[in-house]
Amino acid sequence: MFEFEQEPVWYQALELADHLTLLANSVSKQDQAALGEPIRRFGIALATDIAAACGVSDPPRESKYYYQIAEANVYKLATLIKIMLRREYLTLEQYHNVSQQLEDIAAALVRLYDRNRLEN
């Protein structure tokens, strides 16, 4: 088992990536390149960056880089889902659900980074 597989936030990110893929599939063909594809890409990148942050060999320095990228992906996704809401690809309930997942992941990233920094 890889170290990142022991982190609940990695599983949260995987679930979110799957959910975001389903939501992105509802985006019209004309908005796929600007909206659907980035949602898929950043959702997957969030999970892979968490894995990278947990698996690098020099955690204090290199893991910070991946945590920052993962956090940036959270903010990009938050913006993209807001656009989806404004364009009526999401219901208000779906928007709140995904927003809460993103907030939970962002908070978990901060805790994980702080823990790893203190351990090393």
C-alpha positions as CSV (number, residue, x, y, z in Angstrom):
1,M,0.0,0.0,0.0
2,F,1.3,3.5,-0.9
3,E,1.5,6.1,1.9
4,F,-1.1,8.3,0.1
5,E,-3.6,5.4,0.2
6,Q,-3.7,5.8,4.0
7,E,-4.9,9.4,3.7
8,P,-8.7,9.9,3.8
9,V,-8.3,13.2,1.8
10,W,-7.0,11.2,-1.1
11,Y,-10.1,9.1,-1.2
12,Q,-12.3,12.2,-0.9
13,A,-10.5,13.6,-3.9
14,L,-11.0,10.4,-5.9
15,E,-14.7,10.5,-5.1
16,L,-14.9,14.1,-6.0
17,A,-13.1,13.4,-9.3
18,D,-15.7,10.8,-10.2
19,H,-18.5,13.1,-9.3
20,L,-17.0,16.0,-11.3
21,T,-16.7,13.7,-14.3
22,L,-20.4,12.9,-14.2
23,L,-21.3,16.6,-13.8
24,A,-18.9,17.6,-16.6
25,N,-20.7,15.1,-18.9
26,S,-23.8,17.3,-18.6
27,V,-22.1,20.3,-20.1
28,S,-23.1,21.2,-23.6
29,K,-20.8,20.4,-26.5
30,Q,-20.0,24.1,-27.0
31,D,-18.9,24.4,-23.4
32,Q,-16.9,21.2,-23.1
33,A,-13.5,22.6,-24.0
34,A,-13.8,25.6,-21.7
35,L,-15.7,24.1,-18.9
36,G,-16.2,20.3,-19.1
37,E,-12.6,19.3,-19.8
38,P,-11.0,21.5,-17.2
39,I,-13.4,20.2,-14.6
40,R,-12.4,16.7,-15.4
41,R,-8.7,17.5,-15.6
42,F,-8.5,19.5,-12.3
43,G,-10.5,16.9,-10.5
44,I,-8.1,14.2,-11.5
45,A,-5.1,16.5,-10.8
46,L,-6.3,17.1,-7.3
47,A,-6.1,13.5,-6.4
48,T,-2.8,12.9,-8.2
49,D,-1.2,16.0,-6.5
50,I,-2.3,14.7,-3.1
51,A,-0.7,11.4,-3.9
52,A,2.5,13.1,-5.0
53,A,2.6,15.3,-1.9
54,C,2.4,12.2,0.3
55,G,4.9,10.2,-1.7
56,V,7.8,12.6,-2.3
57,S,11.2,11.7,-0.8
58,D,11.9,15.2,0.7
59,P,8.6,16.0,2.3
60,P,9.3,19.4,3.8
61,R,10.4,21.0,0.6
62,E,8.9,19.0,-2.3
63,S,5.6,18.1,-0.6
64,K,4.8,21.8,0.0
65,Y,4.9,22.3,-3.8
66,Y,2.3,19.5,-4.4
67,Y,0.1,20.7,-1.5
68,Q,0.1,24.2,-3.1
69,I,-0.8,22.8,-6.5
70,A,-3.6,20.7,-5.0
71,E,-4.9,23.7,-3.1
72,A,-4.8,25.8,-6.3
73,N,-6.8,23.1,-8.0
74,V,-9.4,23.3,-5.3
75,Y,-9.8,27.1,-6.1
76,K,-9.9,26.5,-9.8
77,L,-12.6,23.9,-9.3
78,A,-14.6,26.2,-7.0
79,T,-14.6,28.8,-9.8
80,L,-15.6,26.3,-12.5
81,I,-18.5,24.9,-10.5
82,K,-19.7,28.5,-9.8
83,I,-19.7,29.0,-13.6
84,M,-21.6,25.7,-14.0
85,L,-24.2,27.0,-11.6
86,R,-24.5,30.4,-13.4
87,R,-24.9,28.6,-16.7
88,E,-27.5,26.3,-15.1
89,Y,-25.6,23.0,-15.5
90,L,-25.9,22.5,-11.7
91,T,-28.7,22.9,-9.3
92,L,-28.2,24.9,-6.2
93,E,-28.1,21.7,-4.2
94,Q,-25.5,20.2,-6.4
95,Y,-23.4,23.3,-6.2
96,H,-23.6,23.4,-2.4
97,N,-22.7,19.7,-2.3
98,V,-19.6,20.1,-4.4
99,S,-18.6,23.3,-2.7
100,Q,-18.7,21.6,0.7
101,Q,-16.6,18.7,-0.7
102,L,-14.0,21.2,-1.9
103,E,-14.0,23.1,1.4
104,D,-13.5,19.8,3.3
105,I,-10.6,18.8,1.0
106,A,-9.0,22.2,1.4
107,A,-9.2,22.0,5.2
108,A,-7.8,18.5,5.1
109,L,-4.9,19.6,2.9
110,V,-3.9,22.3,5.4
111,R,-4.0,19.8,8.3
112,L,-2.0,17.2,6.3
113,Y,0.6,19.7,5.3
114,D,1.0,21.0,8.9
115,R,1.3,17.4,10.2
116,N,3.9,16.5,7.6
117,R,5.8,19.7,8.3
118,L,5.9,19.0,12.0
119,E,6.9,15.4,11.6
120,N,9.9,16.3,9.4
